[in-house]
Amino acid sequence: MSSTLGLVLGSALLIIAAALLTVAVLGARGRLRRNRWAGVRTRRTLASDEAFVLANRVAAAPLGAAGAVALLGGAVVLVGGPAVTTWTVLVVVLAGVLGLTGLGGALGDRAAARVTAPASGCPGTCAGCDLVAGCRPGAPKPDAAEGRAGPAAR
């Protein structure tokens, strides 16, 4: 491997390591807030601040491990050595980083699924584009056995 390519790939791994370790530390401390770029970002984790914080706390250990793997791999690639060894380290490091970040995301998403969804401020139905009317009460549900409006509508 050429020294320029080794420098670029090693530096890229160190940047990835810094990002993963930062997200892991902030997530473990509960200081990572919902944002556009960092953290476990799934439909479940973005449902509430509580779910996002919990998911990133759970994912912090695998993300920290992925950051450590990237850090060590970046250092090895920067030091250099025989091309076969450097490429092998690079492939193993990338597989480890992807596997650990995927594991962290899956564990975080699973933890977020256990958080109850926040109650909506609107107990009725959506008014669509009728912004003046806002939230309207829901229609009464028909009684399945009697085929008419249930007790709430009476």
Backbone as CSV, one residue per row, in Angstrom:
resi,resn,N_x,N_y,N_z,CA_x,CA_y,CA_z,C_x,C_y,C_z
1,MET,0.859,-1.177,0.000,0.000,0.000,0.000,0.898,1.231,0.000
2,SER,0.537,2.195,-0.829,1.349,3.411,-0.894,1.182,4.221,0.382
3,SER,2.174,5.027,0.684,2.133,5.808,1.916,1.005,6.842,1.883
4,THR,0.694,7.383,0.714,-0.392,8.361,0.610,-1.742,7.696,0.880
5,LEU,-1.959,6.536,0.297,-3.210,5.814,0.513,-3.332,5.393,1.983
6,GLY,-2.244,4.927,2.562,-2.244,4.558,3.974,-2.553,5.746,4.869
7,LEU,-2.005,6.905,4.522,-2.258,8.128,5.290,-3.730,8.522,5.205
8,VAL,-4.297,8.456,4.003,-5.705,8.834,3.814,-6.629,7.856,4.552
9,LEU,-6.417,6.556,4.364,-7.288,5.560,5.006,-7.125,5.556,6.526
10,GLY,-5.887,5.677,6.992,-5.654,5.732,8.437,-6.295,6.958,9.058
11,SER,-6.178,8.111,8.392,-6.800,9.342,8.895,-8.322,9.229,8.890
12,ALA,-8.872,8.606,7.851,-10.326,8.422,7.787,-10.804,7.556,8.950
13,LEU,-10.053,6.499,9.261,-10.421,5.646,10.395,-10.341,6.413,11.714
14,LEU,-9.368,7.285,11.863,-9.255,8.078,13.089,-10.403,9.078,13.222
15,ILE,-10.840,9.643,12.113,-11.992,10.558,12.138,-13.263,9.788,12.495
16,ILE,-13.426,8.608,11.909,-14.577,7.756,12.247,-14.535,7.384,13.715
17,ALA,-13.357,7.062,14.221,-13.202,6.710,15.635,-13.619,7.874,16.532
18,ALA,-13.177,9.076,16.186,-13.532,10.244,17.001,-15.039,10.464,17.011
19,ALA,-15.684,10.322,15.856,-17.139,10.505,15.789,-17.866,9.447,16.606
20,LEU,-17.477,8.181,16.456,-18.142,7.103,17.190,-17.931,7.239,18.697
21,LEU,-16.727,7.570,19.107,-16.457,7.716,20.538,-17.208,8.909,21.126
22,THR,-17.335,9.983,20.371,-18.090,11.146,20.841,-19.564,10.797,21.019
23,VAL,-20.147,10.132,20.030,-21.552,9.733,20.125,-21.750,8.750,21.281
24,ALA,-20.807,7.830,21.460,-20.915,6.848,22.543,-20.871,7.525,23.908
25,VAL,-19.955,8.454,24.104,-19.842,9.138,25.401,-21.077,9.989,25.670
26,LEU,-21.505,10.758,24.677,-22.705,11.580,24.867,-23.939,10.713,25.093
27,GLY,-24.043,9.614,24.369,-25.181,8.713,24.538,-25.188,8.065,25.910
28,ALA,-24.025,7.634,26.378,-23.939,6.987,27.695,-24.312,7.954,28.812
29,ARG,-23.968,9.207,28.651,-24.281,10.217,29.666,-25.691,10.771,29.538
30,GLY,-26.401,10.396,28.481,-27.759,10.905,28.265,-27.770,12.338,27.775
31,ARG,-26.681,12.800,27.206,-26.576,14.185,26.763,-26.747,14.339,25.253
32,LEU,-26.938,13.240,24.558,-27.148,13.301,23.114,-28.633,13.532,22.861
33,ARG,-28.958,14.655,22.284,-30.349,15.008,22.004,-30.703,14.650,20.572
34,ARG,-31.986,14.532,20.291,-32.419,14.228,18.923,-31.858,15.268,17.968
35,ASN,-31.309,14.782,16.873,-30.702,15.661,15.890,-30.763,14.991,14.529
36,ARG,-30.244,15.637,13.514,-30.319,15.111,12.147,-29.228,14.112,11.809
37,TRP,-28.115,14.088,12.542,-26.960,13.343,12.066,-26.460,12.233,12.976
38,ALA,-26.517,12.389,14.268,-25.809,11.461,15.157,-26.765,10.691,16.063
39,GLY,-26.376,9.471,16.362,-27.142,8.644,17.276,-27.967,7.594,16.540
40,VAL,-28.681,6.808,17.324,-29.559,5.784,16.762,-30.807,6.508,16.259
41,ARG,-31.024,6.457,14.965,-32.104,7.222,14.345,-33.051,6.290,13.602
42,THR,-34.065,5.808,14.299,-35.099,4.986,13.691,-36.451,5.610,14.002
43,ARG,-37.486,5.063,13.413,-38.839,5.584,13.673,-39.148,5.528,15.169
44,ARG,-38.761,4.441,15.814,-39.054,4.294,17.244,-38.242,5.247,18.105
45,THR,-36.971,5.439,17.781,-36.136,6.299,18.620,-36.486,7.772,18.441
46,LEU,-36.998,8.127,17.276,-37.352,9.517,17.035,-38.768,9.851,17.496
47,ALA,-39.473,8.879,18.052,-40.850,9.110,18.501,-40.907,10.066,19.692
48,SER,-39.884,10.043,20.543,-39.868,10.931,21.708,-38.436,11.147,22.162
49,ASP,-38.240,12.202,22.942,-36.904,12.459,23.502,-36.487,11.326,24.428
50,GLU,-37.427,10.814,25.207,-37.132,9.723,26.143,-36.646,8.474,25.402
51,ALA,-37.306,8.126,24.311,-36.905,6.951,23.532,-35.528,7.163,22.902
52,PHE,-35.254,8.359,22.417,-33.959,8.646,21.792,-32.830,8.537,22.813
53,VAL,-33.027,9.116,23.993,-31.990,9.070,25.032,-31.758,7.631,25.479
54,LEU,-32.826,6.880,25.711,-32.679,5.487,26.136,-31.970,4.653,25.075
55,ALA,-32.368,4.803,23.828,-31.754,4.033,22.744,-30.263,4.306,22.644
56,ASN,-29.872,5.550,22.793,-28.460,5.885,22.682,-27.669,5.501,23.920
57,ARG,-28.324,5.410,25.065,-27.643,4.861,26.250,-27.357,3.376,26.050
58,VAL,-28.325,2.659,25.529,-28.154,1.225,25.290,-27.100,0.988,24.204
59,ALA,-27.088,1.823,23.187,-26.160,1.650,22.068,-24.754,2.166,22.364
60,ALA,-24.556,2.830,23.491,-23.267,3.461,23.773,-22.117,2.459,23.846
61,ALA,-22.316,1.320,24.474,-21.214,0.351,24.609,-20.765,-0.206,23.254
62,PRO,-21.680,-0.696,22.415,-21.220,-1.158,21.096,-20.615,-0.042,20.243
63,LEU,-21.158,1.167,20.335,-20.587,2.271,19.562,-19.205,2.645,20.080
64,GLY,-19.022,2.593,21.399,-17.703,2.847,21.962,-16.699,1.787,21.526
65,ALA,-17.140,0.541,21.499,-16.261,-0.543,21.039,-15.913,-0.350,19.560
66,ALA,-16.891,0.067,18.761,-16.624,0.329,17.343,-15.629,1.471,17.186
67,GLY,-15.752,2.497,18.024,-14.802,3.602,17.998,-13.400,3.164,18.381
68,ALA,-13.295,2.279,19.375,-11.988,1.764,19.787,-11.359,0.921,18.678
69,VAL,-12.171,0.106,18.037,-11.672,-0.710,16.914,-11.169,0.194,15.790
70,ALA,-11.932,1.231,15.465,-11.515,2.158,14.412,-10.243,2.902,14.812
71,LEU,-10.125,3.264,16.075,-8.935,3.958,16.555,-7.689,3.080,16.425
72,LEU,-7.799,1.854,16.889,-6.662,0.934,16.784,-6.340,0.623,15.317
73,GLY,-7.356,0.401,14.528,-7.137,0.121,13.111,-6.506,1.294,12.390
74,GLY,-6.945,2.492,12.701,-6.364,3.681,12.090,-4.903,3.841,12.449
75,ALA,-4.583,3.555,13.705,-3.181,3.637,14.136,-2.327,2.614,13.403
76,VAL,-2.833,1.387,13.261,-2.075,0.343,12.567,-1.873,0.705,11.098
77,VAL,-2.909,1.215,10.459,-2.807,1.582,9.042,-1.832,2.753,8.876
78,LEU,-1.844,3.701,9.799,-0.924,4.834,9.701,0.538,4.414,9.900
79,VAL,0.764,3.464,10.796,2.126,2.980,11.030,2.646,2.273,9.783
80,GLY,1.771,1.587,9.127,2.147,0.904,7.885,2.666,-0.496,8.144
81,GLY,3.295,-1.038,7.168,3.791,-2.398,7.230,3.594,-3.047,5.879
82,PRO,3.732,-4.349,5.849,3.507,-5.056,4.583,2.083,-4.796,4.078
83,ALA,1.947,-4.693,2.776,0.658,-4.358,2.162,-0.427,-5.361,2.519
84,VAL,-0.087,-6.655,2.519,-1.083,-7.687,2.836,-1.599,-7.510,4.264
85,THR,-0.708,-7.227,5.185,-1.111,-7.031,6.583,-1.993,-5.793,6.724
86,THR,-1.605,-4.722,6.081,-2.371,-3.478,6.182,-3.770,-3.639,5.594
87,TRP,-3.873,-4.268,4.438,-5.191,-4.488,3.832,-6.044,-5.424,4.680
88,THR,-5.415,-6.439,5.264,-6.156,-7.364,6.125,-6.690,-6.628,7.350
89,VAL,-5.847,-5.815,7.962,-6.282,-5.026,9.118,-7.426,-4.105,8.720
90,LEU,-7.309,-3.467,7.584,-8.338,-2.544,7.121,-9.684,-3.253,6.932
91,VAL,-9.676,-4.418,6.307,-10.918,-5.163,6.075,-11.533,-5.628,7.396
92,VAL,-10.697,-6.154,8.292,-11.196,-6.633,9.591,-11.751,-5.467,10.409
93,VAL,-11.063,-4.340,10.393,-11.521,-3.166,11.142,-12.854,-2.664,10.594
94,LEU,-12.973,-2.549,9.286,-14.236,-2.078,8.705,-15.387,-3.030,9.015
95,ALA,-15.130,-4.336,8.943,-16.179,-5.302,9.292,-16.559,-5.172,10.765
96,GLY,-15.578,-5.007,11.614,-15.859,-4.851,13.045,-16.635,-3.585,13.350
97,VAL,-16.249,-2.488,12.733,-16.942,-1.211,12.963,-18.380,-1.295,12.477
98,LEU,-18.579,-1.822,11.270,-19.951,-1.947,10.751,-20.785,-2.900,11.597
99,GLY,-20.216,-4.020,12.000,-20.951,-4.979,12.820,-21.332,-4.408,14.175
100,LEU,-20.388,-3.728,14.833,-20.672,-3.170,16.160,-21.654,-2.000,16.101
101,THR,-21.545,-1.159,15.075,-22.518,-0.066,14.970,-23.911,-0.606,14.636
102,GLY,-23.974,-1.639,13.808,-25.269,-2.268,13.526,-25.877,-2.892,14.766
103,LEU,-25.035,-3.545,15.562,-25.503,-4.130,16.820,-26.015,-3.045,17.758
104,GLY,-25.274,-1.953,17.870,-25.714,-0.844,18.727,-27.035,-0.273,18.268
105,GLY,-27.193,-0.103,16.959,-28.451,0.412,16.431,-29.617,-0.522,16.694
106,ALA,-29.390,-1.824,16.521,-30.464,-2.802,16.758,-30.852,-2.843,18.232
107,LEU,-29.864,-2.832,19.109,-30.165,-2.849,20.548,-30.870,-1.566,20.975
108,GLY,-30.426,-0.436,20.440,-31.070,0.834,20.764,-32.499,0.889,20.274
109,ASP,-32.740,0.389,19.068,-34.094,0.378,18.528,-35.000,-0.529,19.355
110,ARG,-34.468,-1.661,19.765,-35.251,-2.582,20.597,-35.598,-1.944,21.940
111,ALA,-34.655,-1.215,22.525,-34.923,-0.534,23.793,-35.962,0.570,23.606
112,ALA,-35.878,1.298,22.499,-36.835,2.374,22.246,-38.245,1.828,22.038
113,ALA,-38.360,0.609,21.540,-39.675,0.015,21.323,-40.416,-0.217,22.642
114,ARG,-39.682,-0.303,23.725,-40.309,-0.541,25.032,-40.770,0.738,25.717
115,VAL,-40.425,1.881,25.150,-40.860,3.160,25.700,-42.258,3.428,25.183
116,THR,-43.152,3.808,26.066,-44.523,4.095,25.638,-44.546,5.397,24.848
117,ALA,-45.333,5.404,23.802,-45.436,6.586,22.949,-46.114,7.706,23.723
118,PRO,-45.678,8.937,23.504,-46.310,10.059,24.196,-47.756,10.233,23.744
119,ALA,-48.582,10.627,24.677,-49.989,10.849,24.355,-50.122,12.086,23.494
120,SER,-50.997,12.007,22.528,-51.223,13.138,21.641,-51.990,14.215,22.389
121,GLY,-51.733,15.452,22.076,-52.448,16.554,22.702,-53.851,16.701,22.153
122,CYS,-54.153,15.987,21.105,-55.446,16.102,20.445,-56.192,14.779,20.580
123,PRO,-57.264,14.736,21.346,-57.990,13.482,21.514,-58.930,13.164,20.354
124,GLY,-59.097,14.062,19.429,-60.050,13.865,18.336,-59.373,13.413,17.067
125,THR,-59.943,13.849,15.951,-59.404,13.474,14.649,-58.734,14.676,14.009
126,CYS,-57.920,14.407,13.034,-57.207,15.468,12.337,-58.190,16.267,11.496
127,ALA,-58.021,17.571,11.500,-58.886,18.439,10.712,-58.315,18.666,9.320
128,GLY,-57.204,18.009,9.022,-56.608,18.155,7.703,-56.135,19.573,7.464
129,CYS,-56.576,20.133,6.374,-56.158,21.487,6.017,-57.038,22.543,6.670
130,ASP,-58.000,22.140,7.453,-58.903,23.065,8.114,-58.212,23.618,9.358
131,LEU,-57.300,24.548,9.151,-56.499,25.051,10.255,-57.301,25.877,11.245
132,VAL,-58.420,26.453,10.811,-59.232,27.264,11.702,-59.915,26.379,12.731
133,ALA,-60.461,25.254,12.284,-61.181,24.368,13.192,-60.233,23.623,14.116
134,GLY,-59.011,23.388,13.676,-58.034,22.699,14.524,-58.440,21.267,14.798
135,CYS,-58.456,20.908,16.034,-58.741,19.540,16.443,-60.231,19.385,16.716
136,ARG,-60.848,18.409,16.063,-62.270,18.153,16.253,-62.461,16.870,17.049
137,PRO,-63.534,16.753,17.784,-63.785,15.491,18.495,-63.978,14.350,17.510
138,GLY,-63.582,13.144,17.934,-63.718,11.963,17.089,-65.165,11.549,16.932
139,ALA,-65.458,10.882,15.847,-66.810,10.386,15.593,-67.088,9.212,16.526
140,PRO,-68.335,9.047,16.963,-68.643,7.901,17.831,-68.455,6.591,17.073
141,LYS,-67.943,5.604,17.768,-67.707,4.297,17.155,-68.989,3.473,17.231
142,PRO,-69.354,2.807,16.135,-70.574,1.992,16.162,-70.388,0.787,17.073
143,ASP,-71.456,0.435,17.760,-71.439,-0.735,18.626,-71.482,-1.969,17.730
144,ALA,-70.525,-2.845,17.848,-70.409,-4.000,16.950,-71.619,-4.924,17.067
145,ALA,-72.120,-5.134,18.257,-73.216,-6.086,18.458,-74.557,-5.495,18.013
146,GLU,-74.739,-4.207,18.209,-76.042,-3.616,17.946,-76.101,-2.867,16.626
147,GLY,-74.955,-2.589,15.997,-74.945,-1.886,14.726,-75.341,-0.433,14.835
148,ARG,-75.247,0.134,16.013,-75.594,1.551,16.206,-74.511,2.202,17.037
149,ALA,-74.645,3.491,17.255,-73.643,4.227,18.008,-73.552,3.671,19.426
150,GLY,-72.329,3.619,19.942,-72.067,3.058,21.269,-72.567,3.969,22.388
151,PRO,-72.328,3.557,23.644,-72.827,4.299,24.791,-72.285,5.726,24.873
152,ALA,-71.097,5.943,24.334,-70.507,7.290,24.422,-71.326,8.292,23.604
153,ALA,-71.974,7.820,22.549,-72.723,8.717,21.682,-74.151,8.947,22.183
154,ARG,-74.610,8.161,23.125,-75.990,8.284,23.618,-76.149,9.371,24.601
